Amino acid sequence: MRLKGKVAIVTGACGGIGQEIVRKFVSEGARVVAADLDRRQVEDFASQFSGEVKGCGVDVADYAQVEAMVAAAVESFHTLDVVVNNAGIGVPKALLDHDPAADFDLVTRVNQKGVYHGILAGAKKLRELGKPGVILNTSSIYGQMAAELSFTYNVSKAAVDMMTKCAALELAPLGIRVAAVAPGRVDTPMLRQYQALGLWEHIRREQMRNEFTRPEEIADVFAFLASDEANCINGSTVCAEDGFLNFKYPLMAT
Ligand SMILES: NC(=O)c1ccc[n+]([C@@H]2O[C@H](COP(=O)([O-])OP(=O)(O)OC[C@H]3O[C@@H](n4cnc5c(N)ncnc54)[C@H](O)[C@@H]3O)[C@@H](O)[C@H]2O)c1
């Protein structure tokens, strides 16, 4: 039970990765505020547990709502230890098809500002409580490499990596540790967009194991990073990408 007695917030909790983070944290002894856009959906999800999970509606793009989410966690469980800024969206679109009045902000407000809001509101609450804590962000390998159809997403995830480093530096004196996880291809509703684009088989072969990472495997990495076992990991983005960054498809393709 690596998270026994800990209280965590997980955003994007109704999504493929978020649900598994919540399940894993509970199995490791944590109580969790599961937060997502649709309050009814997230409360339904929380009702599958036996009181260890509270649902909370939040739009992470709105700082006031993120502050309220953090306050609700402390109200429900009387303390706070871990904040996981996991909510994110991907909207595949070619750069030259962008509407400059809409497309950049659409992704940035969730993936970049949403994480910024979670770091800020979480750290302020931990300071107020006078206790150490852990803030974890969901990045992507796309924060480290270029990809087609993914301009704003990649820029937002590169920002997540840098926010992770800068926050770690400024928050270290308070005993707050900050790290990120960069998944590669995880079989979730977000990734399924590639099916509609006819790219599913192609991207499956981009994994060293020739299969997509399972959301449960990403949740295992989050649980480790949230635990005291990861005390020496600070400011880093940990890649959990099935080798995607380490080999060049189609060299291994059959
Ligand atoms: N699936 C992958 O291959 C992959 C790879 C790398 C990184 N990621 C990242 O993992 C995270 C989770 O993605 P996923 O694959 O589980 O996708 P998903 O679409 O299954 O889940 C995303 C969740 O975020 C929620 N969300 C979206 N906008 C929100 C907002 N404004 N406020 C609150 N919640 C909001 C959605 O309702 C959804 O439940 C994202 O940050 C994503 O960028 C995913």
The ligand as an SDF file (V2000), in Angstrom:
LIG
                    3D

 44 48  0  0  0  0  0  0  0  0999 V2000
   -3.9240    8.0970  -25.0650 N   0  0  0  0  0  0  0  0  0  0  0  0
   -2.6840    8.3780  -25.4160 C   0  0  0  0  0  0  0  0  0  0  0  0
   -2.1040    7.7200  -26.3090 O   0  0  0  0  0  0  0  0  0  0  0  0
   -1.9240    9.4870  -24.7470 C   0  0  0  0  0  0  0  0  0  0  0  0
   -0.5650    9.6200  -25.0440 C   0  0  0  0  0  0  0  0  0  0  0  0
    0.1530   10.6350  -24.4110 C   0  0  0  0  0  0  0  0  0  0  0  0
   -0.4620   11.4730  -23.5250 C   0  0  0  0  0  0  0  0  0  0  0  0
   -1.7870   11.3300  -23.2460 N   0  0  0  0  0  0  0  0  0  0  0  0
   -2.3810   12.2600  -22.2880 C   0  0  0  0  0  0  0  0  0  0  0  0
   -3.0210   11.5250  -21.2650 O   0  0  0  0  0  0  0  0  0  0  0  0
   -4.0440   12.3390  -20.6740 C   0  0  0  0  0  0  0  0  0  0  0  0
   -5.3100   11.5190  -20.5860 C   0  0  0  0  0  0  0  0  0  0  0  0
   -5.7070   11.1790  -21.9080 O   0  0  0  0  0  0  0  0  0  0  0  0
   -6.5540    9.8730  -22.2750 P   0  0  0  0  0  0  0  0  0  0  0  0
   -5.7960    9.1550  -23.3100 O   0  0  0  0  0  0  0  0  0  0  0  0
   -6.9890    9.1730  -21.0470 O   0  0  0  0  0  0  0  0  0  0  0  0
   -7.7650   10.5800  -23.0250 O   0  0  0  0  0  0  0  0  0  0  0  0
   -9.3200   10.5240  -22.7700 P   0  0  0  0  0  0  0  0  0  0  0  0
   -9.9180   11.3320  -23.8600 O   0  0  0  0  0  0  0  0  0  0  0  0
   -9.7660    9.1200  -22.5650 O   0  0  0  0  0  0  0  0  0  0  0  0
   -9.4860   11.2830  -21.3740 O   0  0  0  0  0  0  0  0  0  0  0  0
   -9.3180   12.6730  -21.2220 C   0  0  0  0  0  0  0  0  0  0  0  0
  -10.2640   13.1380  -20.1250 C   0  0  0  0  0  0  0  0  0  0  0  0
  -10.0290   14.5320  -19.9020 O   0  0  0  0  0  0  0  0  0  0  0  0
  -11.2990   15.1580  -19.7150 C   0  0  0  0  0  0  0  0  0  0  0  0
  -11.2350   16.5720  -20.0390 N   0  0  0  0  0  0  0  0  0  0  0  0
  -11.1010   17.1400  -21.2660 C   0  0  0  0  0  0  0  0  0  0  0  0
  -11.1480   18.4740  -21.1680 N   0  0  0  0  0  0  0  0  0  0  0  0
  -11.2970   18.7630  -19.8560 C   0  0  0  0  0  0  0  0  0  0  0  0
  -11.4240   19.9720  -19.1220 C   0  0  0  0  0  0  0  0  0  0  0  0
  -11.4080   21.1720  -19.7320 N   0  0  0  0  0  0  0  0  0  0  0  0
  -11.5690   19.9030  -17.7850 N   0  0  0  0  0  0  0  0  0  0  0  0
  -11.6130   18.7000  -17.1560 C   0  0  0  0  0  0  0  0  0  0  0  0
  -11.5050   17.5140  -17.7890 N   0  0  0  0  0  0  0  0  0  0  0  0
  -11.3620   17.5530  -19.1310 C   0  0  0  0  0  0  0  0  0  0  0  0
  -12.2220   14.4140  -20.6770 C   0  0  0  0  0  0  0  0  0  0  0  0
  -13.5930   14.5950  -20.3440 O   0  0  0  0  0  0  0  0  0  0  0  0
  -11.7420   12.9780  -20.5310 C   0  0  0  0  0  0  0  0  0  0  0  0
  -12.4410   12.2770  -19.5200 O   0  0  0  0  0  0  0  0  0  0  0  0
   -4.1440   13.5840  -21.5630 C   0  0  0  0  0  0  0  0  0  0  0  0
   -3.4560   14.6500  -20.9650 O   0  0  0  0  0  0  0  0  0  0  0  0
   -3.4610   13.1550  -22.8390 C   0  0  0  0  0  0  0  0  0  0  0  0
   -2.9340   14.2420  -23.5660 O   0  0  0  0  0  0  0  0  0  0  0  0
   -2.5360   10.3500  -23.8350 C   0  0  0  0  0  0  0  0  0  0  0  0
  1  2  1  0
  2  3  2  0
  2  4  1  0
  4  5  1  0
  4 44  2  0
  5  6  2  0
  6  7  1  0
  7  8  2  0
  8  9  1  0
  8 44  1  0
  9 10  1  0
  9 42  1  0
 10 11  1  0
 11 12  1  0
 11 40  1  0
 12 13  1  0
 13 14  1  0
 14 15  2  0
 14 16  1  0
 14 17  1  0
 17 18  1  0
 18 19  2  0
 18 20  1  0
 18 21  1  0
 21 22  1  0
 22 23  1  0
 23 24  1  0
 23 38  1  0
 24 25  1  0
 25 26  1  0
 25 36  1  0
 26 27  1  0
 26 35  1  0
 27 28  2  0
 28 29  1  0
 29 30  1  0
 29 35  2  0
 30 31  1  0
 30 32  2  0
 32 33  1  0
 33 34  2  0
 34 35  1  0
 36 37  1  0
 36 38  1  0
 38 39  1  0
 40 41  1  0
 40 42  1  0
 42 43  1  0
M  CHG  2   8   1  16  -1
M  END
$$$$
